[in-house]
């Protein structure tokens, strides 16, 4: 950023990478200095140092039953406690659907709490940098205030804060919208079929309950939030939460993480509430996913559905950047490695080895769910037995299927299907003493599970679609001695991390999976060891603790970068101040853009009401009356300055008493007069034909694109075309231009949001404004100086020199990197009259020389050489007659960018609706 070099401490990290590396080294050094703190921290947080060994859910925490919660935490400086010279613990609020405890009521005012576990719980407990409290639903309905107070008090001892949801909200929000709509859609299972109108109505009621529940979570966060806290929202249950939080406090630091897959844009666009959910998530500062594919799908959805700009860092909307990145979660690998040394685990391992002596052990550990691919896995094993007679009595498949959603008919049907397949295969290939498949419809305790992992030769993870699937990580962590083989579905998120060491398969291809089973069972020892070493290094390095610390570190750095960017974002226009100054002035000039300024607002895809708008630009109907009043005011002069063609301005403003400046100010007329040109005499237009051929070619091959041929420029527009395809075509078009038609031409290429424009050099709004101003002054016979200027427009960066035209010139000795002074408080700032005397700076003189028009250069020559140009123009005009009549004070100049946060204008206006409000107030004052 400009100016950083002048006040930056040499030891302060200047780049994003430097900051993140420093934080990483600090985390590592803290772990070395205080290695025993993690265990104490867990006991302190949960009051139970054994809770992690009970109720293990096999790492399936990235799915429906993810025990997510909240951690309250305050940032680095304000209010933090420093202990023994250490850095302060960061206060963190991590919000999720469920608390890491389940509550059971024992009386009117007493509760029993049972701990649950999962990836997020162990991840946050293992990072000592956090001062964590958990916020979420306790899984129980508590309608009475006495019970709520008692439960709140009991949970406070566990550093948990409850959100109280009634049964109806839970049914509609959790069972309805979350698990019936979002969860299937995010796993590519599609939306439920609507066979009755009542079904559609229930969808809407579920969505309303979803938004209401998210607001209830936000209310609890607001109650416990302290300035500087970081709020970490989790999973698809809380996609509306970032928006609710930011609307309450825009300075709140908010991150959001999804623990399931995010589908491709073609799948997500089928969701009726697609846009609302995307915009709500984009309110966060940092959005995280398990894999790059999920992050890419999210950015693509924002681009294709919302029409926003996707960048390498995330999604940008009018200058506001939401960072999007991949943060693969891990496990607490040390916990599994240490567990293998425990006596009870060793005893389990001994029993299993004796039980399956002489047979290779294959293992599957899954929730009994549609997405886990259990039927496909068993059928692939059946095919393997069919094709490999010699393996039938030498291999056994142990399938642990943890029941879930037992009251849902589809899951009951899946259970019956699996049992039928297992029974058929065991009947077909089993003997009196052994069967090929051992199927368990229940979970195992932590010690038994670790022992099972350790004795397994081949692990089968064949998910049809999985956010991450940490079973593969747990298996690798327990395989230090056995060095077994992992067969992993390419549709599981873990494939992105463990793919190099695992055998990747398509679970739908039963033949491929069967062949992979044979390859794994016959794999040479040296290959097994190499594959295991690769995966083991990843699992032990990319732990759940490192995942959590990395996300929070990135979130903190994202906030730092956002603060650096917002220092250059102008403030919103103080409308009342602008109106008051307008009323106090005697000779006013209003310079207004047209497209996206005086037109009706539309979405970023150029649509209105879901359909493509008509091509022609139309004046906002609410502006017709205010503009009429302002034009009739003798003290006010209005100029509409646009890049549009003359005919467009004629159609919209022909009935108003104002000045029209078309094609970026190159053509000018008073609505009661004829068009005249302000183009420089030596404007070279020889390049037009060759550029036109290129534009025609790309218009033909880009559906819904078009180009406009103007007298000073050519514009290729693809705002109605497919966003991503249009951008690819624009990139290709630019390469064609630079290598051919304009390689040696005196032209500027201006890239807009959805357009590419080629102009002759010097054709900008700022370059034309002095000539336009001089013509206006001469025409009106203006005697009194102009003492008020309001300049509003949605101008491209190339044309923002119109804003700086009225600003004071920088001193000639000022370094070029220093930005021009911004009038933060217009009532306190005075801008001297713009002067063009010999004492002016060299930069000022050069600027005025560049803006000389044909009239200024030819005081005695009549007419214009090129016959195709309009020639109705005055013969003589005193040098800089336009700028010489300005007598502005700083508090009487208002330059406003519309909907473009990065701007050289002094102020911002959100949309054309804000312009309607402003011009109505000015008109009423007139």
Residue, then its C-alpha position, 0 to 999 in steps of 0.5 A: x500500500x502507498x506510504x507503508x515504506x515510510x512508517x513500517x517497522x523493519x521487523x514488521x512482516x510486510x507481505x501476507x506470506x511473511x505474516x503467516x510464516x511468522x505466526x506459524x513459527x510462533x505456534x511451533x515455538x510455543x509448543x516446544x516451550x510448553x509441551x504439556x499444556x494441551x492436556x491441561x487445557x483439555x481438562x480445564x475446558x471440559x472437566x474430564x480428561x477421559x472424555x476423548x476415549x469414550x463414544x468415538x465416532x470413527x472420525x465421521x465428524x465432518x458429516x451430519x453429527x459433527x459436534x460443533x460448538x463455539x469458542x469465545x475469544x478476544x483478539x491479540x491486544x485489548x483485554x487479553x491476559x498475559x501469563x508468565x511473559x507469554x503471548x496472550x491467548x486469542x479469544x475465539x467464538x466458534x459457532x456450530x449447530x451442536x455443543x460438544x455435550x448432550x444434556x439429560x434432565x434429572x430434575x426441575x433444576x438439575x442436568x447431567x452432561x455427557x461429552x461427545x467427540x469429533x474432529x472439531x472438538x479435538x482440533x480446538x482443544x489441542x490448540x493452546x492459543x485459543x481461549x475457547x467457549x462453545x455455543x450451540x444447541x444442546x440437543x434438548x428442548x427446554x421450554x421453562x426458564x428454570x430449566x434454561x437457567x440451570x442448564x446454562x449454569x451447568x454448561x458454563x462449567x464446560x465453557x459452553x453456551x446454549x442456544x435454546x430452540x423449540x421443537x417446531x424450529x428444530x423440526x423445520x430447521x434441522x430435520x427439514x431444511x438442513x437434513x432434507x434439502x441442504x445435506x442431500x443437495x451438497x452430496x449430489x443426491x438432488x432435491x426432494x421431488x415435489x408431488x404436491x403443492x403442500x410440499x412446496x409450501x413446506x419447503x418455504x416454511x423450512x427455509x423461514x425456520x432456517x433463517x429464524x434459527x440462524x438469527x437465534x444463534x446470532x442473538x446469542x453470539x451478540x450477547x457474549x461478543x466482546x470487541x476484538x473477538x473472532x467468530x468462527x461459524x461452522x457447516x451448512x446449518x449456519x450459512x445465514x449466520x455470517x450475514x446476521x453477524x455482520x448486519x449487527x456489527x460490520x467490524x466483527x471478524x467472521x469466518x465460515x467453514x463447511x465440513x461437507x462437499x460443496x457441489x458444482x454450480x450446476x447442482x447448487x443453482x437448482x436450490x430455490x434459495x441459492x442466491x440468498x445462501x451464497x450472499x449470506x456466506x459471502x458476508x464472512x471475511x474468510x470462507x474455508x473448505x476441505x479441498x480445493x475442488x469445493x472452494x472452486x465450486x463455491x467461487x464458480x457458483x458465486x460467479x455464475x449465479x451472482x455474476x460476481x468477480x472470482x479472483x485467485x484469492x476469493x470472490x470480489x463484490x464491488x471492492x469487498x473481497x471474501x477470501x476463499x481457501x482450502x483447509x484440509x482437516x486432520x486428526x489428533x494422530x498422537x492420540x491414536x499412536x499412543x493408544x496402540x501402547x495401552x495394555x487394553x489395546x494390545x490385548x484386543x490386538x492379540x485376540x484379533x490376530x488369533x481369531x483371523x490367523x492365516x487370513x488377510x483382514x480387510x476393514x470398512x468403518x462407515x456410518x450406515x448412510x447413502x453416501x458411504x457406498x457400503x452396498x457398492x463396497x460389498x458387491x465389489x468384494x463379491x466380484x473379487x471372490x468370484x474371480x479369485x478362487x484361491x483367496x476365498x478362504x484366505x481373506x475376510x471383510x470386517x464391515x462396521x456400519x454405525x446406525x444413523x437416522x434409524x427412523x427415516x424410511x430410506x435409511x431403513x431400506x438401506x439397512x435391509x439392502x445391506x443385510x440382504x447382500x451380506x447374507x447372500x454372499x456369506x451363504x454363497x462363499x461361507x463355510x461351516x467354520x468361517x464366513x467372508x464378511x463380518x458385518x456389525x450394525x453398531x459402533x466400537x469403543x476407541x480401544x477396540x477400534x484402534x486394535x482393529x485398525x492396527x491388525x488390518x491389511x487393507x482398508x476400504x473407504x468407498x464413499x460415493x461422496x464425502x466431505x473428508x472422511x477421517x477413517x482413512x487418517x485414523x487407519x494410517x495413524x495406527x499402521x506404523x508396524x503393519x503398513x497396510x494398504x488404503x483403498x480410497x474413493x476418489x470422491x472422498x475429500x481425503x483423496x486430495x491429501x492421501x491420494x499419492x499413497x492410497x489406491x484411488x478408485x471410482x466406487x461406482x465401478x465395481x470391476x475396478x474396485x475388485x481389481x484394486x482389492x486384488x492388487x492391494x492384497x498382492x502388493x510387494x512389501x517395499x511398495x506398501x512401505x513407500x505408500x504408507x510412509x507418504x501417508x503417515x507423514x501427511x497424517x502426522x504433520x497435518x493434524x487437526x490442531x494445525x488445521x484449526x490454528x492455520x484457519x484462525x491465522x489466515x482469518x486474522x491475516x485476512x482481517x489485516x489485509x481488509x483493514x489495509x484495503x479499507x483505508x483507501x475506500x472513500x466514505x459514503x456521501x453525506x447527502x444532507x451536507x451536499x444538499x445544504x452546500x448546494x442551497x448555499x451556492x449561487x452557480x452550480x455544476x452537476x456532472x452526471x454519468x449515465x449507465x449504472x448512475x441514472x439508469x434503473x438498478x439491475x443485478x450484476x448479470x444484467x438481468x431484471x426479474x430473472x430475465x435479461x433486460x432490454x439492450x437499450x439504456x433507459x433513464x430511471x423513471x423516478x429521476x424524470x421529475x427531479x431532473x426536470x426541476x433541476x434543469x429549470x433552475x437558472x442557477x444549476x447547469x447539468x452535464x450528462x457525461x457518458x461513454x454511450x452513443x449520441x443517439x442513446x443520450x438524445x433518446x433519454x434526455x432530448x426533452x431536458x434543458x441540459x448538456x449532453x456529452x457523448x462518447x466520453x465527452x468527445x461530442x457535446x451539445x446543449x439539448x436545444x442546439x446541435x452536436x459539436x465535436x471536442x475531439x483533438x485535431x490529430x486523432x488517428x482512427x486508422x486502426x478502426x477497421x482491423x479492430x472491427x474485424x476482430x470484434x465481429x469474429x468474437x461476437x460470432x463465437x460468443x453467444x449473447x455478446x455484441x459490439x458497438x461501433x462509435x466514432x472514437x472507439x469500439x466496444x465489445x460487450x459480453x454482459x449477457x453472455x455466460x460469465x466464465x466463457x465471456x471472460x475466457x473469450x475476452x482474454x483471447x480477444x485481448x491477445x489477438x488485439x495486442x499481437x495484431x491490429x493495435x500492436x503499433x497503434x496509438x490506442x488505449x484498451x479499457x477493460x470494464x466489468x463485462x466489456x473491452x473497449x478500444x479508444x484513441x489515445x486521449x479519449x477520456x472523460x477527464x481529458x474532455x471536461x475542461x473543453x466541455x466546461x469552457x464551451x458551457x461557460x461561453x454559451x451561457x455568458x457566465x460571469x459569476x464563478x462556479x462555486x459548487x460542483x457535484x460529480x457522480x458516476x459509475x466510471x471505469x478507472x480509466x475515466x476517473x480523471x474526471x474526479x481529480x480534475x477539480x482537485x488541487x494539484x499535488x506539489x511537484x516535489x511529492x513522490x508519485x506513490x503518495x496518494x492525493x489528499x482526501x477531503x475526509x471532513x469537507x467542512x474543514x478543508x479548503x481547496x484553492x482555485x485551480x490556476x494555470x499560471x506560470x507558477x503552477x507545477x509542471x504536472x499541472x501545465x502538462x495536464x492542461x496541455x494534454x486537454x487542449x481541444x481543436x478550438x484551443x489550438x486553432x484560434x484563426x482556422x475555420x472548420x475541421x479537416x475530417x469531413x465525417x466529424x461534426x463541425x458546429x463549433x466556435x472559432x475562438x476560445x480563450x485558453x482554459x476558459x473552462x477551468x479559469x471560472x472555477x472558484x471552489x472551496x473544498x467543502x463545495x466539491x463532491x465527487x461520488x463513485x457509484x457502486x465502486x468502492x476502489x475509487x479516486x472519488x471523494x465519496x461513495x454512493x451505493x446504487x442509482x437508488x441513492x442517486x434518486x434520493x439525492x437528486x430528489x432532495x436537491x430538486x426540492x431545495x431548488 
